[in-house]
Amino acid sequence: MGGIGKTTLSRNLYNDRLIEDRFDTRAWVVVSQDYHVEDVFMVLVNSTGKDGSEVHEKSAEELADRLYKNLKGRRYLIVMDDVWDTKAWDDVKRFFPDDNNSSRVILTTRESEVAVYANPGSSIHHMSLLSPEASWDLLRETVFGQEDGPYELEKIGREIAENCRGLPLAIVVIGGLLSRDIKGENWEHIAQDVYSAMARNDGDQFMEILSLSYNSLSHHLKPCFLYMGVFPEDYEIFVSQLIKQWVAEGFIKPRTPKSLEELAEDYLSDLINRSLVEVRRRKHNGEIKTLIIHDMLRELCLRKARDEKFLQIMKSQSHGFPQDRKNQRRVSIHSDRLLPLNVVHDSYLRSLVYFCDLHSSNHLVSFIVSFRLLKVLNALTIRFSEFPFGILELVHLEFLAFCYTNKLWLPASIRKLRNLQTLVVYLRDVSMFHPDDTLYLPSSIWEMPKLRHLMFERGFLRSSSFEEIKGVLENLQTLSDVTNLKCTKEVLETMPNLKKLGISYVHDTLTEWSSYEFNNFIYLHKLETLKCVFVTRDASARQPLPLNLAFPPNLKKLTLSGCRISWEKMIVVGSLPNLEVLKLRDNAFEGSV
């Protein structure tokens, strides 16, 4: 049964400090129904690897061999979560070495036969539904935290908890709904709704309970929740990407002095407090980094999205849109198979998101460009060997993300996308910090006044190009990762409201460090996050770099790598009044502490 707590129990075990100390290495992989064995091996290899070597573009056989070598002779703990059939276990089991050293594999599944098949001689832990008393304890904790809550609400609260029939997911979702009304003004009404949902005899009682929370959402939160269905099952969702796509979709309506991104964070907090999405990872400063959505709640998303013609998922087994699903506004493609042009003959499409590994082709670009009203195009999983010029015809785009594998430049004509708010361009199959593997950027980017976020992989803008810059990007909040940016006062004044900056410096002996003018960071008065990575090509250089660093006082997060600042000069960092997170990596400073 879904939502009974299998993953929660396993996660608590996995994260227990005593368990962590007992094993040499640990790995957690979500398998799900539509798994790819290469992806499973990739996660396991990345989690158990000792050398950090590159594993992308490896075959399943190569990854399996690497996994075996990573685990051999080590005491390991592997969690395989959400396994649906025996084949998934057959695909990986022989690559878990049995060295008789108390290594363990935990497998969670809804199917008893899968558990028995994995280890016929072991005892299986069958999860039980909660008792009425445990149900009330969980509901009370969800609504009131460590407080007991008003005594007069206990009777109706116990009734609601008992009507959830002991299913933890249903209890915490209803608890999230009740937490919006801690005075209990509407608890009687909610209790009646829960009772009515459980009285159904169509086998969909629990889904109906989950629907109660969705139905109570305000009009501005409903599309934000439905958008969670865009992502594949068990997908770990990065909050930064989600928020940018929400903004581009137009879900966030400015009503306060807060920025659109700040409002989106408030919306997200509301969904989390209602237990409709779950925090998976947090940053060092406590901010939310990634989310997950339970597969039953994702199924609720997809049902409601179909009913409202909000979203269509295209999978490998899809053969086009059903006739009653035309005029879709959003399509999420989870198929590695190229779709024929006539699959989606729909001029209403506003959002196209890919979650499949594809190489670009004229056919594919023609397919994308056929949707003239697109506002969101996330094609990061597609490998473009050259710039897809047809995309420049999509003048309504507000969010564009794609990756390159060959010609590493953006054309000046990118300025045609004048409505663009977010531009993400990453590199695939290129060498780390190789001088030829740099993404050359045109100065015409500064003629795109609505830009809020520019995210590159080793993006480079020649110093001479800044002389051609005619505009100021007043709305720009994010610029990363750019290479060898010369921080002249004139350059930084073209982005006065920048909040996040990431720079890599690949230094050669022909350029003076002082020419980068690091002391001008102080002119970025709104800057809150700064990451600076320094790479010297002279491997024998071990002396502190002659850097004149100065940072703006509003800085909250600072990452330094490879700069070899003498410890005596680190006082410039220690004097920052608002600094919350400091990361010093790979010879960030020299000298004794």
N, C-alpha and C positions, 0 to 999 in steps of 0.2 A: 504494500500500500504506500502511495506517495504521501509525503507530509507527516509521516509517523515519527521521524526523528533519527533516521539512520545516519544521515550525513552529519547532523549536529553532534551525535554521540561520538562518531569517528573523529570529527574535528577536535572535540574536547580531548580525546585521547592523544591525538597526533600532536597537539600543542602543549600538552602537559610537560612541565619542566623536567620531571623525573624520567618521562619517556624520552624526551629529547636528549638527555644526558646519557641514556643507556645505549643509544645507537650511534654508529659512526656516520651514517648518512640516512636521510629520509627523503621520500618523494610522494607527492600526492597528484594523482591524475584522474580527471573526470572522463569516463568513457562514453556514456550516453548511448542512445539508440543508433544515431547516424555517425558512428565514429570512423576515423581513418587511422589505420594502424601506424602509418608514418607519424601522425600527430601524437599518438600515444607514446611512441618511442622517443620522439623529440622532447616531450615534457620530461620523461623519465631521465633521459641523458642529460638534459640541462640541469636538472635538480641534483643529480648524483655526480656530475663531472667534477674533477679535481683540478683540471688545467685550464678551464675556460676556453678551450679551443673551439673553433668554428664548426658547427654541425649542420648549418643550413645547406640545402641542396644535396644532402646525403640520401641514399636509398634506404628503404626499410631494412634491408639486410645489413647495410653498413651501420645504421643506427643501433640495430639489435646487437651487433658485435661489440659496439662501443659500450652499450649498456652492460653487457656481461662483464667486460673488462673493468668498468667502473665499480661493479658490485663485488667482484671476485676478491675473497679474503677479507671483506668488510662486513660488519654486522649492520644490516639495513632494515628499515621499516618502509614498506611500500603500501600505500592505500590506493586501491582501484575503486573509485566511487561510481555508483550508478551503472552497473554492468547489467546488460539486458539479455545477453545470450552466451552460450558456452563457447562460441567461436572466439570471442574476445579473449577469453582465458587461454584457449589453445594458441592464439597468436603470440602470446608473451611468456607463457609459463616456463619454457625451456631456457629462457635467458635470465632467469632468477637462479643464480648458483646456490646449491645446497652444500654449504661448508660446515654444517653441524655446529653453528656458532650462535644459535638462538635468533637468527634473522626471522622476520615476520612479514607476512602479506595479509592485509585486511581487505576484504572485498565486500562491498555493499550492493544489494540487489533487491528488487521487488519479487524476483522469481526464485522460489525455493529450489527448483531443480538446478539452477545455475550454481547456487551455493553448494549443494550436494555434489555436483559434478566436479567442482574445483578441488574439493578434498573430502572424499566419501567417508573417511575415517574420523573427521573432526566433528566437534559439537558445534551446531549452528545456533547463533544467538537470534532468536525470533523476537522482534520488537513487539511490545504490547501497547495497546491503547491505554491512556492514562485513566486512573481511577477518578471518581467524582471529586475526591479531596485534592488529588494532585492537579486535576484540571482547574479547580478554583485557585489553588496556589499559583499556577502559571498565569491564569487570567489576572489575578490581583497584582502580581509582580509586573505584568505587561502594562497594566493601566496606571498603577500607583508607585512603581519602583519598590523601594524598601519600606515605604509607608504602608500602613494597614488599610487606609482608605476609610471613608465614612461608614459607620456601623449600619446606618439605615440602607446602604446599598448592598450589604452582604447577601441578603436573601435573594434579591433579583439577580445579583452577580453569580451566585451559585447556580441558579436556574439556567442562566445563559451558558455557563461553563459546562453544565451537565448535558445541555442540548447540543453541544459541539461533539458529543459522543466520544470524547477522549482523544480526538485527533489534534496533536500539538499545533500544526500549521493553521487549522481553522481557529483554534483558541487565540493564537497570537495575532492573527489578522483581525478577528472580532475585537480583541483587546486594543489593537491600534485604533479601531473605530471608536470604541468606548472612551479611549484616552482623550478624545477631542471634547468629551462631555463629562468631566470629572465630578460635576455637581449632580449628575444623574437625571437631568431633565428629560432625556429621551431614552432612558434605559428600558422602560416598559415597552416602548415601540420597537426597539431593537430586539428585545427578548421575543416579541411576537413574530418578528421577521425570521429569527433563527428557528423558532419552533415550526413555522410554516415551511421553511426550507427543508427541515429534517422530516417533515410529514410527507414529502413527495415520495412516490414509489417508482420513479423512473431511473434510479441508480445514480442520479446526479446531485444528490443532496449536498455533498461537500462543496462541489463547484458552485452551487447556489448560495451557500454561506459566504464563499469568497466574493461572489458577485455583490453582496451587500456592501462591502467596503468600497468596491468600485462605484456603485451607484451613489454613494454618499460623497464622492469627490466633487469639488467645485468644477465649473466648466473649464477653468484654465489648467487644472491638474489632469483631467481625463486624457487629453492628447499626449501629455508627457508620460503617463503610465502606459498608454497603448503603444507608444513608440518603443518600449522595451521589447516588444515582440519582433522588432527588426532584427535583433541579435539571435544567433543560433542558440540552441539548447545548451545550457550549462556554460555559456560564454562569460568570461570575465570582462566586464565592461569598464573601460577607463572613463572616469568622470569627466576629465578635461575634454575628451572627444564627444561624449554625450552632450555636454552643455553647449558646445559649439554647434552641434547639429540641431539641438532644440532651438537655439537662437536663430539659425538660418531658416528653420522651418516656420518661424514666426509664432512659436508657442509662447514666447516670453513677451509680455506687453509692458512697456515702461509706464509705471504709475507713481514712482517715488524717485528721490534723488539717487537711488542706487543704480549701478550699471546693470545692463542686461545679464551679465554673467553672475553678478551678485544676487539678482532676483532668481536666476535659475538655480543657484545653490539653495535658496530658501525653498523653492519648489521641491527640490530633491530631498531636503531635510524633512519636509512634510510627508513625502512618500515613505521615507525610512521610518519615521515615527509611527506611521500607520502599518508598519511591517509588510508593506507591499514589495519592497526591495530590501536587500540585505547588504551591509557593508562587508566586503571581503578583506581589503587591505587599507591601511592608513599610512599617511606620510609620517615623517619623524616629528612634525609639529602637530600631529593629531588630525590634520585635514584628511578627508576621504580621498583615497586614490582609486580604488576599484570597487565595483558592485557586482552582485549576482542577483538573479531572480529565480526563485524556485520554479521547477518545471510545471507544477500545477498552476501557479500564478501566471507563468508564461502562456500556458494553454488558455487561461482566462483572457489574457491579452489578445491572443489570436482569434478566439471566438468573438469577442466584442469588436475587434478590428474588422472581421469579415462582415459582421452584421451592419457596421457603419461604413463599409467600403473605405476604411481608413488605410489598410495595408494588405498586400498580397505577398506571400512567400513563394518563391519558385525553387523547387528542389529538383534533384536528378530525375525523379519519376514524373515531374510535371510535364504536361503536353500543351501548355498554353493556359490562358485564363478560361475558367468556366464562363458560359455565356451570361450568367447573372452577376459576374464580377467585373464587368467592364467599367470604364471610367475610374479606375483606381488612381489614387493620388500618390501612393508610395509602393515601391517594389523592392524587396530584398532578395537577392539572388544567391542561393546556396548551392548552385549546381556547377560542376566543373565542365559541363557540356555547353557549348555555345548555343544560344537560343536563336532560332531563325527569326528574321526580321518581322515576320507576320505574327509572331507569338503575342506581342504586346502592341497592337495597333491602337494607340490611345494617346490622344493629344493632351489629356488632362494630367499626365504624370508630372509630379513636382519633385520627387525624391527617388533616386536610384542608388542602392547600396549593394556592394559586392562582398561576399564572404567565401570566395572560391579562388583557387590558384589558376590563373589564366595568362597566356601570352597574348599580347595585343595583335590585332589584324585589322585590315581595312573593313572586314565584315563587322567586327566588334565595334569599331569606332562609328561606323554607319548606324549601327543599332543604337548606340548611345545618343548620337546627334539627332536621331529621329524624334527625340522628345524635346521640342523646341522651348518648352516652358519650365524645364528643369531648374530647380533652385538648389538642390543638394545632390552632389555626385561624389560618392566615396568609393574610389576604385583602387585603394591601396594594395589590394591583392592581385591586381593585374600588372603585368610587367610590360611597360611600354619601351620599345627599343628606340623610338624617336618621339618627338613631341606630337601629340594628336591634334593637329591644327583644326580639325573639324570642331573640337570643343569650343573654339573661340566664337562659334556661331550661337552658343548657348548664353546669350547676353543677360539672362535672368539669374544666372548662377550666383549664389551667395556663399556656398561651401564647395570647395574643390580639393580633393585629395587623390594623388596618384603617385606612382613610383617609376623611376627610370632604370634602365639596365645598360644603356649604351651612350647615346649622345647627351652629354651632361650640360645642357644649357636651356634657358628659357628664352623664348623670342620676345622682342620688344612689343610685339602685337598682343601680348598678354594684357596690355592696357585696355583692350576692347571689353574685358570683363569688368566693367566699371561698378557693378553692383556687388562684387565679391567682398565678403567679409573675412573669410578664412581661406588661406591657401597653404596646403601641405604638400611638399614634394620630397620624397625620400629616395634613396639610392639602393639598388639591389645588385648583388654580384660584383661589388667593387672592393678595392683594397683599402684598408683602414689608413687614412692619412697619406695615401699616395698622391703626389702633386698633380697627377693627371686626372685623378678621380675627384674632381671638384665641380660643383654645380654653379655655373656662371649665371649671374643674375643681371637683368637689364635695369637701367635707371628708371625705365618707364613704370616700374612698380610704384614709384612715388606719385604717379598720376592716377592712382586708384584710391580715391579719397575715403571710401567706406571700409577699407581694410582694418580689421581688428586683430588678426592673428596671422603671422607669417612663420611657418615652421618648415625648416629645410634640414637637409643632411649635408653639411659642409658647403653651404651656400657662400658664394664669393662675389663681391661687388668691387670692381676695380676702383682705386682711388680717383682716377680720372672721371669715372662715371658719376661721382657725387657732384662734380662741377656742372653736370647736365641736369641735375635734379631741379625741378621747377616748383614742386609742391611741398606741403607739410602733411604728414599723416597724423592728423589730430586724434583719430580714433584708435591708432595702433597701440595694443597692449602687450603683445607677445612678439618677440623676434628671436628665433633660435633655429638651428644652430648655424651660425655664420662663421666664416673662417677669415682670420687676419683682418678684421675690421679696424680701420684706423679711426680712433674715437676723437676726432677733432670736434671742437665746440660746434662748428657749423653742421657737421654730420648729425650729432646728437640732438641738435635743435630741430631737426626735421621729424623727430618722433618725441614730442615733449611729454606725452602721457604714458610712455612705456612703463609697464609694470614687471615684465619678465624678459630677461636677456640671457642668451647662451652664446658664448664665443669660444672658438678653438683657434689657437695660434700655433701654426706649423712654421717654425723659425728657420731661416737660413742665415749664413754668415754675412750675407750682403746687406741685410737690413738691420738698422739699429733699433733696439728695443724701444728707445725713447720716441721713435717715430709713430708708435701706436698711441701715444698720449693717454695712458691709462688713468692719469690723474683727472681726466675730464669726466669720469663716471659721476662725479658730484653734480653735474648739470642735469642728470636724470632724476629730477626731484620726486617723481612718483614711483621710482624703481623699488620693488619689494623682493625680487628674486634675481640673483646673478650667479651664473656658472661660467668659470674661466678655466679652460684646459690649455696647458702649454706643452708643446712637443718640440724638442730640439733634435735636429738631425745629427748633431755631433754626439754620438753615444758616449763619448768619453767625458763630456762636459758634466762636471759635478759641482761646480761653483754656484753660489746663489745668483740668480738672474738679476741684472740691474733694472729692477722694476720700480717705478714711482707710482704706487697704487694709492688711490683715494676713493672712498666709497660714500654714497649719499646716506644721510642719517636715517632715512625711512627703510633701509634694507632690513628684511626679516630673515632671508635665507641666503647663505653664501656658500658656494662650492668652489674650492680651489684645487687644482691638480697640476703637478709638475712644475710649479713656478719657483720652487726652491727659495722662498723668501727667507732671509736670515731671521732667526727667532727674535732678535732684538726689534725688528721692524713689525712684528706681529701685533704690536700695540695699536696699530691702525685698525685692526680687526676687533681687538678687545674693547675699543672705545665706542663701538657702534651701539647706540642706546636701545634700538628696537630689534636687535638680532635675536632670533629664536632658534635657528638651525645653522650649525656650522659643520661643513664636511671638508676635511683635509685629506687628500688622496695622493698617492704616488709622488712622494717627495714634494709635498706642498710647501714645506719649510725645511730649513737647514739649521743645525745647531742643537744644543741640549736644552731641555725644558727647565 
